[in-house]
Amino acid sequence: MEKALQNLIERLERERSLSEAEYARLIADRRPEAASLLAEKAVAARNRIYGSAVFIRGLIEISNFCKNDCLYCGIRRSNRDCVRYRLTEEEIAACAREGYALGFRTFVLQGGEDGYYTDERLCSIVARLKREHPDCAVTLSMGERERDSYQRLFDAGADRYLLRHETADREHYSRLHPPEMSFDHRMACLRDLREIGYQVGCGFMVGSPYQTPETLAKDLKFIERFKPDMCGIGPFVPHHGTPFKDMPAGTAELTCYLLSIIRLIHPPVLLPATTALGTVDPAGREKGISAGANVVMPNLSPVAVRKQYELYDNKLCTGEESAQCRDCLDARVRSVGCTLVIARGDIKQEL
Ligand code: SAM
């Protein structure tokens, strides 16, 4: 491997920081040997903190109604072909009960920005899940809301919030979103969530249209500064009903490379091997874990609605029962020397 690249990787491991130009270079000049070295160091950093444990989160996709029009997303409001649904409190509680019996100790409620889920309704759902499963964490991923609303949901018992920043480059953000959506507001939401006391997740798509090594370098600098508790990165996958339908998908190769870099920047971070990674490569999730990921998020949504939560084409696991998804992931995780554990899986600080 080129000596300069090896030096960058060794310095990243030691200092957990590179300049923006160095990150861009590490990405633009990447080679398979650099990926192997990064993965080896990332797995060692993960194992130092978490051992061989991989955490599972039960994903409940509560609504595909969305007021937003993100150019990449299959549930954007302009997609008239999307058949919309939303789950009732009763249905969500039933998904969680099934998940609990299968060993899930974190429930992630995700949805489009759907005005039906007022603070009152969402707080009631969160409080119920916490009442019925006091040993579980509730994670929300319901998009941008007012600070007040985040506070109420936290007071109702929500533990964590996932809000991908999508890109840390303002100009890039404006090419992925319609003009009414604001980069500053998204970043302000992340700061509010952190200040309120949530465990917070940011993240971005890999290979999104107009992304460059330079915009990715900004994402990495943002992660360095923000030190998220979780970081969701997965390849962009085009959806046939969006303006980006003919754009190429992101690759598993670059996603895994970035997973390793992010693990080295912030070793305690909880990093999922995403469903999108498994969609672009049948062995994507195993490769993600071998690159330093330590979370998987199987689907707990009712099978009847799974196909309708179609963010991108060919999404995996839309036909399987929750138990099948859990068992399949269990085998995949074991095949790369890790173990799925029954635990909330909170972030661990380094000793
Ligand atoms: N509405 C909430 C929000 O904005 O955070 C949560 C739901 S949103 C659909 C969840 C994530 O899906 C987004 O943050 C985005 O990164 C990802 N996503 C959307 N469309 C995608 C696509 N075509 N390929 C890969 N990921 C996609």
Residues whose N, C-alpha, C, O or C-beta is under 5 A from the ligand:
A	BS01	SAM	Y72 C73 G74 G111 G112 E113 S141 M142 G143 L162 L163 R164 M205 P235 F236 V237 P238 H239 A276 L311 Y312
